[in-house]
Amino acid sequence: MSEELHRDFLLAALRAASARTKAMEADINTIGVALKGNLIGADTAVRWVREAGLLWLIGALPEDVGKLGAKELLPDASIIS
């Protein structure tokens, strides 16, 4: 590949990475708003972050945070309707 093709490829990869980070930020913000508004509990928030593959961004959590409680497997249906 020529230097110009390498440059174009790298620019495209950087644009894709930028889009992925914006999507991650939107996921984190959505989870934070739901948690702050008491629409979900801490266990659900941690589960959603984990399911989004973003737990590594939070770092260490206290041992009891994020244990899934049976009552919080899904958000309360009343907040959706």
N, C-alpha and C positions, 0 to 999 in steps of 0.2 A: 504494500500500500504506500502511496505517496504521502509526503508530509502534510499536504493539504487534506487528503482523505482522513488521515489520522486526526488532524485538527477538527474537521467536521464531525467525525465520529465522537470525539471527546466532548465537543460542544453539545451534541445531541444527548449524550449520556448525562452531562451536567444539567441540562434542562429537565430530563426525566427525573433525576435525583431531586431537583428543586420541587417538582410537582409532587413527588412522594413525601417530601418533608412537609409540604403544605397540607397534604391529606392527613398526615400524622398529627399535625398541630390541630386540625379541625376535629379529629377524633378525641384528642386529649381535652380540648376546650368543651366539647359536647358532654363528655363524661364529667368534667368539673362542674359545669352548669347544673347538670342533673343532680350531682351529689350536693352542691351548695343549696339547691332548691328543695332538698329533702325528697326528691323523687325516687332516689335510689339510696341504698345504704353503702357503707364502706366496703362490705364484702362484694357486693355487686359491682361497684366501681372498679375494684381490683380485678375481678373476673373479666370485666369488659376490657380493661387495659391489657390484661394477659391475652385475651382472645384477639385483640388487635395487634399483638406482637410487640407491644410497647413497654412491657414491664421493666425492661432493662433501662429505660429512661428515668424511672422513678428511683431505682437503686434499692437500698436495704429498707425493709419495712419491719415494724415490730412483729414479733412472732404471731400474735393473735389477730393481726389485721390481714384480711383477705381470706380467712377460712370461710368457705361457703356454708351459709346457714340454709337449712331446708326451706325456710320461708322466703329466701331471696333468690331462688333459682331463676325467676323471671320478674320483671317489674310489675307492679300492681296494675292490673288491667283497667282499674278505674281512672288512672291518670292518662290513659291512651284514648278513652272514649270521650 
